[in-house]
Amino acid sequence: MANTENIAEFAEASAPGRLDVMGGIADYSGSQLLQMPIKEQTKVTVQRLRESKISIKSSDKDLAKVEFDLDNLYLSNKWVSVQQLKDLVNDHSARKWSLYILGCFYIFCNKYKLKPVGLEISIHSEVPIGKGVSSSASLEVAMLIALHRLYKVDINDQLLPIMAQQAENEIVGAPCGLMDQLAVYWGKADHLLPIRCQPDEIGKSILIPNGVYFYGIDSGIRHTVSGDPYGDARTAAFMAYSIIEQALGTPAFLIEAARVKKDFSRLYFHGYLANVDYDEFKKKYEKLLPDEITGAEFLYQYGGLTDDLSNIYSDKLYFPKKCGRHPIAENHRIEIFATLLNELQVSTSDKKKLLTEAGALMYASHNGYSDCGLGHTRTDEMVGIAKELGVSKGIYGARITGGGSGGTVCFLVDDMGKESIKKIKSKMTKKYQQELYLFEGSSDGAKYI
């Protein structure tokens, strides 16, 4: 156990949110993604206390200050179990939000075998909650960097985003992929960060071409990845993977063994649905996937999944064909999208044509969310307005982002489109009598702040 006398008295860190330009829910299937860090930041300040308590406060007036007796969290020289930690936090609804913070502290101390000390944790976030721009990942990454600095532990660039994801998956219980944490850590201002979630391959950042902009407009509908639609879509995608794998001759017991061992090297697509070639899927595999299947029918016919975070409910209906098609098609779309952006760096004469092609891919991505049950009438309306205004008004594409079911819509525009974005926001604000947030501009990820 580390000597607590070497711990600093104070540390702070910040991390941005992110705008999901392409990819979104395809992350857990191993797709490539394109992410832009936004300018809004979450700042975490950690002050050491001599008292044996954890005090957490936020500048957000809607979030109550919470305190925990450290002796209730750390007993007989070890942390309580994950379930005990959850029960302690969740026994009062006003402090449920603090599980993101305690989850990071829990993962961090256990990973490095460190003894927790009393802390006063202060949070100031500009990243709005529930807008689908990674407010939780921004908080988790900033918290973990602050803890590394407080405990004077060298930061492992590959491990830190994974630890942030673990806090959200294992402690908070949200089955998110790794996209958000990677994007807010590794992102670069005015660039799109290519991520291949297998599990955390970072590509060379793509400079956003001159005269090309990505904006986000909040739909006014709160987004969450812990709800049923997101979890059901994820489960259905992994059902599709298992069905395809078994069709190629892999028995169910080997799929289950791969899940338990976390070793997918013997499977055809190494555990990632996005590795299925799009054309091959259309020709060979799509017809094998049922349009719908109950959890009980799937378990009887195919057995389990490669994914620990997917829960199969016997009486629930799942849609493997649509939810399996989307990440394969999205990975294909993103490869083309990245190529178009790179072409825009060298060719200005075909700018409108290239942007129109890129925008069409965003519209197709948006439709894929709807197929997976993760669309929303409000975001559909905003994308519809973008299509109506169209290229003549400087808008080339739009799509729902992140986990879907509300949240933020991302728009691809040129110089002329800047004014159109303001009109869309104004129109939606007036219609729904709800002030909506406009995301514009970007900043460096936490790694570079």
Backbone hydrogen bonds, N-H to C=O, Kabsch-Sander energy under -0.5 kcal/mol:
donor,donor_aa,acceptor,acceptor_aa,energy
2,A,113,K,-0.9
4,T,2,A,-0.6
6,N,3,N,-1.5
7,I,4,T,-1.2
8,A,150,L,-3.0
11,A,46,V,-2.1
13,A,44,V,-2.0
15,A,42,T,-1.8
17,G,40,E,-1.7
18,R,133,V,-2.0
19,L,36,M,-3.6
20,D,18,R,-0.6
21,V,19,L,-1.2
21,V,34,L,-1.2
22,M,34,L,-1.9
25,I,402,G,-0.6
26,A,23,G,-2.2
27,D,24,G,-1.9
28,Y,25,I,-0.5
29,S,26,A,-0.9
30,G,27,D,-2.0
31,S,26,A,-2.0
33,L,195,I,-2.2
34,L,22,M,-2.7
35,Q,193,L,-1.7
36,M,19,L,-2.4
38,I,17,G,-1.6
39,K,441,G,-0.6
42,T,15,A,-2.9
43,K,124,H,-3.2
44,V,13,A,-3.0
45,T,122,S,-2.8
46,V,11,A,-3.4
47,Q,120,E,-2.8
48,R,9,E,-2.7
49,L,118,G,-2.8
53,K,51,E,-1.7
54,I,68,F,-2.8
55,S,53,K,-0.5
55,S,119,L,-2.9
56,I,66,V,-3.1
57,K,121,I,-2.6
59,S,123,I,-2.4
61,K,59,S,-0.6
63,L,60,D,-1.9
64,A,62,D,-0.6
64,A,94,A,-0.5
66,V,56,I,-2.6
68,F,54,I,-2.4
70,L,52,S,-1.7
70,L,68,F,-0.6
71,D,52,S,-0.6
72,N,69,D,-2.2
73,L,69,D,-0.5
73,L,70,L,-1.1
74,Y,70,L,-2.3
75,L,73,L,-0.5
75,L,78,K,-2.3
78,K,75,L,-1.3
80,V,73,L,-2.4
85,L,81,S,-2.3
86,K,82,V,-2.6
87,D,83,Q,-2.7
88,L,84,Q,-2.3
89,V,85,L,-1.9
90,N,86,K,-3.3
91,D,87,D,-0.9
92,H,89,V,-1.1
95,R,92,H,-1.9
96,K,93,S,-1.3
98,S,95,R,-1.3
99,L,96,K,-1.9
100,Y,97,W,-1.2
102,L,98,S,-2.6
103,G,99,L,-2.5
104,C,100,Y,-1.4
105,F,101,I,-2.1
106,Y,102,L,-2.8
107,I,103,G,-2.5
108,F,104,C,-2.8
109,C,105,F,-2.5
110,N,106,Y,-2.1
111,K,107,I,-2.3
112,Y,108,F,-2.1
113,K,109,C,-0.7
114,L,109,C,-2.5
119,L,53,K,-1.6
120,E,47,Q,-2.9
121,I,55,S,-3.6
121,I,119,L,-0.5
122,S,45,T,-2.9
122,S,120,E,-0.5
123,I,57,K,-1.9
124,H,43,K,-2.7
126,E,41,Q,-3.4
127,V,41,Q,-0.5
131,K,128,P,-0.8
138,S,134,S,-2.3
139,L,135,S,-1.9
140,E,136,S,-2.8
141,V,137,A,-2.8
142,A,138,S,-1.9
143,M,139,L,-2.4
144,L,140,E,-2.4
145,I,141,V,-2.3
146,A,142,A,-2.2
147,L,143,M,-2.2
148,H,144,L,-2.3
149,R,145,I,-2.1
150,L,146,A,-2.4
151,Y,147,L,-2.7
152,K,148,H,-0.6
153,V,148,H,-2.4
157,D,155,I,-0.8
160,L,156,N,-2.5
162,I,158,Q,-0.6
163,M,159,L,-2.5
164,A,160,L,-2.0
165,Q,161,P,-2.2
166,Q,162,I,-2.4
167,A,163,M,-2.0
168,E,164,A,-1.6
169,N,165,Q,-3.1
170,E,166,Q,-2.9
171,I,166,Q,-0.8
171,I,167,A,-1.0
172,V,167,A,-2.3
173,G,168,E,-1.3
174,A,168,E,-2.5
176,C,174,A,-1.8
182,L,178,L,-2.1
183,A,179,M,-2.5
184,V,180,D,-2.3
185,Y,181,Q,-1.1
186,W,182,L,-3.0
187,G,183,A,-1.7
191,H,188,K,-1.6
192,L,206,I,-2.8
193,L,35,Q,-3.6
195,I,33,L,-1.8
195,I,193,L,-0.5
196,R,201,E,-3.1
197,C,31,S,-1.8
197,C,195,I,-0.6
198,Q,196,R,-2.5
201,E,196,R,-2.6
202,I,200,D,-0.6
203,G,194,P,-3.0
203,G,201,E,-0.5
206,I,192,L,-2.9
207,L,205,S,-0.6
208,I,190,D,-2.3
212,V,209,P,-1.7
213,Y,413,V,-2.4
215,Y,213,Y,-0.5
215,Y,411,F,-1.9
216,G,439,F,-2.2
217,I,409,V,-2.4
218,D,437,Y,-2.8
219,S,407,G,-2.5
222,R,220,G,-0.6
223,H,130,G,-2.2
231,G,227,G,-1.7
232,D,228,D,-3.1
233,A,229,P,-2.2
234,R,230,Y,-2.3
235,T,231,G,-2.4
236,A,232,D,-2.4
237,A,233,A,-1.9
238,F,234,R,-2.0
239,M,235,T,-1.9
240,A,236,A,-2.1
241,Y,237,A,-1.9
242,S,238,F,-2.2
243,I,239,M,-2.5
244,I,240,A,-2.3
245,E,241,Y,-2.7
246,Q,242,S,-2.3
247,A,243,I,-1.9
248,L,244,I,-1.1
249,G,246,Q,-1.6
250,T,245,E,-1.8
254,L,251,P,-0.9
255,I,251,P,-1.4
256,E,252,A,-2.3
257,A,253,F,-2.2
258,A,254,L,-2.2
259,R,255,I,-1.9
260,V,256,E,-2.3
261,K,257,A,-2.4
262,K,258,A,-1.3
263,D,258,A,-1.4
264,F,262,K,-0.5
267,L,264,F,-1.4
270,H,267,L,-1.1
272,Y,269,F,-2.1
273,L,271,G,-0.5
274,A,29,S,-2.7
275,N,272,Y,-1.4
276,V,273,L,-2.0
281,F,277,D,-2.5
282,K,278,Y,-2.2
283,K,279,D,-1.9
284,K,280,E,-3.2
285,Y,280,E,-0.9
285,Y,281,F,-0.6
286,E,281,F,-3.0
288,L,285,Y,-1.6
289,L,285,Y,-0.7
289,L,286,E,-1.2
293,I,318,Y,-2.1
295,G,313,Y,-0.7
295,G,316,K,-1.7
296,A,314,S,-2.2
298,F,294,T,-2.3
299,L,295,G,-2.5
300,Y,296,A,-2.0
301,Q,297,E,-2.4
302,Y,298,F,-3.4
303,G,298,F,-1.0
303,G,299,L,-0.6
308,D,306,T,-0.5
310,S,307,D,-0.7
312,I,310,S,-0.5
313,Y,311,N,-0.6
314,S,312,I,-0.5
316,K,313,Y,-1.7
318,Y,293,I,-2.9
321,K,290,P,-1.6
323,C,319,F,-2.2
324,G,320,P,-2.1
325,R,321,K,-2.2
326,H,322,K,-1.7
328,I,324,G,-0.9
329,A,325,R,-2.7
330,E,326,H,-3.0
331,N,327,P,-2.1
332,H,328,I,-1.5
333,R,329,A,-2.6
334,I,330,E,-2.7
335,E,331,N,-1.6
336,I,332,H,-1.5
337,F,333,R,-2.8
338,A,334,I,-2.7
339,T,335,E,-1.4
340,L,336,I,-2.3
341,L,337,F,-2.1
342,N,338,A,-2.1
343,E,339,T,-2.1
344,L,340,L,-1.8
345,Q,341,L,-0.8
345,Q,342,N,-0.6
346,V,342,N,-0.5
346,V,343,E,-1.1
347,S,343,E,-1.9
348,T,346,V,-0.5
351,K,348,T,-1.3
354,L,350,D,-2.8
355,L,351,K,-2.7
356,T,352,K,-2.1
357,E,353,K,-2.0
358,A,354,L,-2.2
359,G,355,L,-2.8
360,A,356,T,-1.9
361,L,357,E,-1.3
362,M,358,A,-1.4
363,Y,359,G,-2.2
364,A,360,A,-2.0
365,S,361,L,-2.0
366,H,362,M,-2.3
367,N,363,Y,-1.9
368,G,364,A,-1.7
369,Y,365,S,-1.5
370,S,366,H,-1.5
371,D,367,N,-2.1
372,C,368,G,-1.5
373,G,370,S,-1.6
374,L,369,Y,-2.7
380,D,376,H,-2.6
381,E,377,T,-2.0
382,M,378,R,-1.8
383,V,379,T,-2.3
384,G,380,D,-2.4
385,I,381,E,-2.1
386,A,382,M,-1.9
387,K,383,V,-2.0
388,E,384,G,-2.1
389,L,385,I,-2.5
390,G,386,A,-2.9
393,K,389,L,-0.6
393,K,390,G,-1.5
394,G,391,V,-1.8
395,I,390,G,-2.2
396,Y,394,G,-0.5
396,Y,412,L,-2.9
397,G,412,L,-1.2
399,R,410,C,-1.8
401,T,408,T,-1.4
404,G,401,T,-2.0
405,S,374,L,-3.3
407,G,221,I,-3.0
408,T,131,K,-0.6
409,V,217,I,-2.4
410,C,399,R,-2.7
411,F,215,Y,-3.0
412,L,397,G,-2.4
413,V,213,Y,-2.4
413,V,411,F,-0.6
414,D,394,G,-1.7
418,K,414,D,-0.6
418,K,415,D,-1.1
419,E,416,M,-0.9
420,S,416,M,-0.8
421,I,417,G,-2.2
422,K,418,K,-1.4
423,K,419,E,-1.6
424,I,420,S,-2.2
425,K,421,I,-2.4
426,S,422,K,-2.4
427,K,423,K,-2.6
428,M,424,I,-2.4
429,T,425,K,-2.4
430,K,426,S,-2.3
431,K,427,K,-2.2
432,Y,428,M,-2.2
433,Q,429,T,-1.0
434,Q,429,T,-1.2
439,F,216,G,-3.6
439,F,437,Y,-0.6
440,E,438,L,-0.6
443,S,37,P,-0.9
445,G,187,G,-3.0
446,A,184,V,-3.0
447,K,185,Y,-2.6
448,Y,445,G,-1.7
449,I,445,G,-0.6
449,I,446,A,-0.7
